[in-house]
Amino acid sequence: MNSIASNEPSSSFRSDLIGGFTSFLTMAYIVVVNPAILSTEGTGLSFTGVMTATVLLAASMTILMGLYAKLPFGVAPGMGLNAFLTFGVILNQKVPWPVAMGLVFWAGVLFLILSLLPVRMAIVHAIPLHLRSAAAIGIGLFLAFIGLKNAGLVSSDPVTFVKFSGWTRANALSVLGLASMAIMLQKGWKTAFLAGIVLITLAAASLGLVVPPEHALSLPDFSSTFFKLDLVGSLRSEYLGVIFAIMMTDLFDSVSTLSGVAQTTGLLDDRGQPKHLREGLIVDAYATLCAGLMGTSSGTAFIESAAGIQAGGRTGRAAVITGLCFLPCLFLAPLAGMVPGFATAPVLILVGAMMLKGGIRIFESEQYEDIIPSFLTLLLIPLTFSITQGILWGLISHALLYTAAGRRRELSRVTWALAGLAIVLLCLH
């Protein structure tokens, strides 16, 4: 692992080429997984339309990350918010998908405004680490639960709420895929998710569980989701909490990814700070804004980019190469469409497991004013199918219990403002 702190990291074109392609391989699973989630039955979204939006967003925003922010990060719709938008907003709250895309757009607008202002880091610092970690764990549990459902391993029950569904050929393949992906990850395979999805799909095809498409290639679908968002309908008062949750989750995710990967890989400036953090956040904000316009969930920098950086891609050229690698995927919708839900389900479970990393530290505190808000946050996200509820209750209980514990002076004005806003949003929900 390198630790370089010069103004611009040294990297040859060959290194950037290898690093950029490596990042693409580690991210390529999103081309299938994201449209599979968003086009879940009942949402009304087209698989081909969401896939086209996913690929175009990933290609354009990753190239922008390289050219504008000069950072070697891939950008694509993030795991967690895609599930929240699908199951928590569209299916659970019965929000029409054009309105949901409008929510993503307005969250991107707010994120962009915050990214342009110095207040962006003040907001991040106003929310304690234990709450941010709890939100990450909660989203991880949320993803894993959806993965278990899509795998056919759990189903609803009128008495116990959920139950084990019993064995089928489909969920048996999903479990085998989960095991194979976990082993590949443990062995350090960068393409574990992509390879696992392909293996499960081929096995399903051999058993007659999926039907191969008549044609391997097709033209991109720009008619189903592009510019179909409802900008006016998404500004209704009851949706403000969702916009706030998307924006805050995006902000946490972006800052954590850009800062964490920079620290790990040595992409730091002379002061030891992450390079071009402001520019990277601006690109992430545009990725969310444009996601709503195109018809997909929020875009964000992918932590998988660390693999490409460690493989040698340390400048913006690597991101440009990663973005260009996505473009051929625009024509692969028929092949992607044959991938069954039980083949992508293990990815959701494993990504959920990865989100536990670093989060367990929240339980090291013995203070109830730390434990209870953290517990409420991580518990409410999966049980209410709402990132919104987890974040809002966490903010309110944090301010309330710190005051009760005599630690009011540790709360900044921004923290109080966020807690007050959370109360208003809960009342409007």
N, C-alpha and C positions, 0 to 999 in steps of 0.2 A: 504494500500500500504506500503510495507516494504522499508526501506532505510538502506541497509547493506553495509558497506565499509571495510570489512575485506578482506584479501588476497583471500580467497575462501569462497563463500557463503555457509551457512549451509543448508542442504537439505537432508531429509531421502529418502530412496529408494521409499517408498510409495508416498511421495510428488513428486518425479521425475516421477514416473509412471503416476500419475494423471496429472501432468503438461505436460508431453510428449504427452499423449493421447489427452489432450485438444488442444494443438498446432496442432496436426494432424487433428482434427475435424474442426478447423478454416481454415486450408489450403486445405482440401480435395477437395474443389471445383475446384482447378487448374487441377486436373486429368482429368476433363471433359472439362473445359473452354479452356485450352491451346490447346489441339488438335483440338477443334472445331474452334478456330481462325486460326491456322496455316494450317488446311486442307480446308480452304475456297475454293470454286470452282474457279479454275484457277491457284492455286498455284502448283498443281501437287503433293502435299504432301499427304501421306496416313494417315487417322485418326488413324488407329491401330498402325502404325509405330511411329507417333508422341506421341501417348499415352504411348507406351512402353518406349520411350525415356524420356518422362516427368516423369513417375513413377520411372524409374531407376535412373535418375538424382537426383530427390528429395530424394530417399532413400539413395543413396551412398553419396551425398554431405552433407545431414543432419547428417548422421552418422559420416562423416569426421569432421564436425563442432563440434560434441560432443567429438570425440576422440583426435583430434589435437588441435583445438582452445579451447576446454573445455568450450564451451558456449552453452546455451540451446536454440539455434535458429534453426528453420526449414529453409531449403533452397529449392527453386524450381524455375522454370521459372517465371520471373517477369511479372506482368501486365504492359502494356505500351510498352515495347520493343517487346513483342510478336505481338502486333497490328502493331507497326512500321515495323517490319520485314515482316509481311504479306501484309499489305495494302500500306505502304510507299515504300518498297524496291521491293518485289517480284511482286506485282500486278501493282503498279504505275510506277516503273522504269523498269519493264519487266526483272528483274534479275532472272535467273534460280535458283530454290531453292538450288541445290548443291553449287552454287556460294554464295548464301546468307548464307548458313551454314559455308562456308569458311570465310566469313566476321565475323561471330560470333566467330569462332575459333581464328582468328588473333586479334580481340578485346580482347579476353581472354588472349592471349599471352602478349599484351601490358599492360593489367591490372595487370597481374602477375608480370611483370617487375617493374611496378610502386609500387606495394604492397611490394616488397622486398626492395625498396629504400626509403630513408627518404623524397624524393621529393613528395611523394603521398599527404601529408598534405599541402605542399606548393602550389600544384596545386589547391586543394580544397579551400584554403584560398585566392588564387589569383582571384577567381571568387566571386564577392560580393553576399551577401545573397539575394538581390533583384533579381538578375539574376537566381540564383538557385531556388528561389521560383516561379519566372515566368515560368521557364522550367517545374516545377511540375504542375502548373496550366495548361500550354499548353498541357502537356501530358494528364492531366485529361479531358480537353475539347476534345482532340483527341479520347480518349477512349469512352467518352460519345456519341460522334457523331457516332462512329462505332456501339455502342450499340443501338442507335436509328435506325440506318440502319438495323442491324440484327434483330431488333424487328419488322421490317416492318412498322415503323411509319413515316419514311422519305424516299424519293426517289428522283432521279435526275429530273430536269426540264430544258428544253432548254432556258427558259426565266429567271426564278428566281434562277437557278442552283439547288436548292433543294425545296421540297414542302412536305406537309403532305400527306401521301399516301392514307388516307381513312381507314375506319375501316374494319377489317377482324376478323375471329374467332381467328386466330393466334396472331395478335398484341393485341387484347383485352386480351387474356390470358397473354401476356407479360406484359401489364400494370397492371393487377391484381397481377402478380408475383412481379413486381416492388414495388407495394404498400405493399404487404405482407412482402417482405424482408426489406423494410424501417421500417415498424412497428416492426419487430423482432429485427432489429438493435437498434432501439430506446429503446426497452425493455431490451436490453443487452444480447440477445441470441447470444452465440458464434458461433452457427452453422447456422446463418441466411441464408447465401448464399447457403449452401448445402441443407438445408431444402426447400428453395424456388425453387431451380432447380428441386428437386424431386417432389414437389407439382405441378409445372407447367407441368412436363413431364407426371405425372399420369393423370392430367386433359386432356392433349392433347391426351393421349392414349384412354381415355374414350370417346372422341369426334371423334376418328378415324383419328386424324391428324398425329399420329405416329404409326408405326407398331412394336409390341414387337418382339424381336429376337427369332429365333428358338431355340438357345442355350444360356444359361445365362453365360457360361464360355468358354474361349478359351485360347490357348497357346499364350505367348507373341510374338509380331512381331519384330524380329530382322533383317529382310531382307529388309525392305522398306527404312529405312533412316540411319541405322547405318553405319558409315564410308563411306558415299556416298558424302561427301563434296568435293568441288573443291578447293584445296589449292592454285593452281597456278592461275587459272582464277580469284580468288577473290583478287589478288594483283594488278589488273589493276589500273592505276592512278585515274580513275573516281570513284573508290570505296573507296578511302582513306578517304573521308569525312564521309562516312557511318561508317567505322571502328572507326574513331575518335569519332563520335557521340555515338555509342554503348558503347565504352570504358568509355567516360566521364559520360554518363548517369548511367552506372553501378557503377562507382566510387562514384558519388553523392548519388545514391540510397543506396549503401552499407554503406557509412559513416553515412548518415542520419539515417538509420535504426539501425545500431549497436550502434551509439552514443545516438540517441534519446530514444530508448528502455532502454538502460543501465541507462540513467539519470532518466527515469520515474520509473524504477523498482528497482533502487539502486544497480545495478551490477557494482560497481565502486571500484577502488583500493584505496590505502591509500592517494593518491594525488587527489582523486576525479575525476579521469579519467576513461573512459570505460575500463573494463577488456579485455585483450587479443585482442585489436583492430587490431593490425597488423596481428595476426594469423587469425582472422575472415575475414579480407580483402583478405588474401591469399586463404582461402577456397572459398570465393566468386569468386575470379579470376579463380580458377580451375573449378568452377561450370560453368562459361561462356565458358572456353576453352573446357571442356568436353561436353557442350551442343552442340557445333558445331560438335564435333565428333559423337555424338549420333543422331543428327537430330532434335534439338528443339531450342527454343530461349534461350537467356541468363538466367543463374541461378543467384539468389540473395537471401540474407537473407530476410525472410518474416516478416513484421511488426506485422502480426497476432500472432507471437511467444510471444508477450507481454501477451496475454491471458493465455498461458501456464505457463509463468513465474509467473504471479500473482496467478495462481492456485497452485503454489508450486514448479514447476520445475526450479531449480536455478543452476544446474550443467550440465556438458556435458552428464550425463546419460540421462537426459530428451530428449536431441536431438537424442541420440541413439535410444531411445524408439519411438520417432516420426518417425525416418527413417525406423525402422522396421515395423511400422504400414502401411507404403506405399506399402510394398512388395506384400501383397495379391491383390492389385489393378492391378498387372500385368496381372491377369487372368480375369478381368472384362470388357474387351473391348466390347463384344456384348451389355452388359447393358449400358455402357457409350455411345456407338454409337447410341442408340435410342433417346438420348437427343437432341431435336431440337434446332436450333440456337436461336429461340425466347425465349427459356427457359434460356439460358445463357446470353442473351442480358442485362437483368436487372443488372447482376453482373458488366458488363462493365460500365453501367451508374452510379451505386452506387460507384464503385471504383473511377470513375472519379470525383464524387462529393466529396469523401473523400480527394482527392488530393488538394482540395481547402483549406483544413485546414492549417492554419498558413501562407498561401500564400497571403492572402488579405493585409497583412502588407506592401506589396510593394507599395501600393497606398498611404501610409501615408506620403511619402516624397513629398515635393512641388518642388523639383529640377528636371528640365527637363532632366538633365544628368542621373538621376535615372529612371524617368518615361518612357522615350522614349525607351531605350534599353529593359526594362522590357516588355513594351507593344509589341514591335516587336517580342520578343522571344515567348511570350504566344500566340500571334496572328498567327505567321507564322507556328508554329507546327501543329495546326489543319487545317489551310487553305491550306498548301502545302503538307499535309500528310507526313511531314518529321521533325523528331526531329533534324536532321542535320541542316536544314535551320534555324530553330529557334535559336539553340545554336550559330551557326557561325555568323549570323547577330547580335545577342545580344552581343557577344564578341567584334566585330568590332565597333559597335555603342557606346558601353561602353567606349572603349579607345578613340574614336574620340571625343565624347561629354565631357568627363572629361578633355581632353586637351583643348577644346574650352572654357570650364568653368574656366580655370585656376587652375585645380585640378590635374595637371599632376603628381605632386609629390606623390599623393596618389596611383598611379599605380605602382605596383612592376614590376621587370624585368620579372617575370613569366607571369604576366598579358600581358605585351607587347609581349612576345614570343607567347602566346596563340592567341592574336589578329593577329599577323603576320601569324601564322599558319592558322588561319581562312581565311585570305585573299587568301592564296595559295590554300587552299582546295576549296574555292568558285570558283576560276579560273579553277580548275581542274574538277569541277562538271559538 
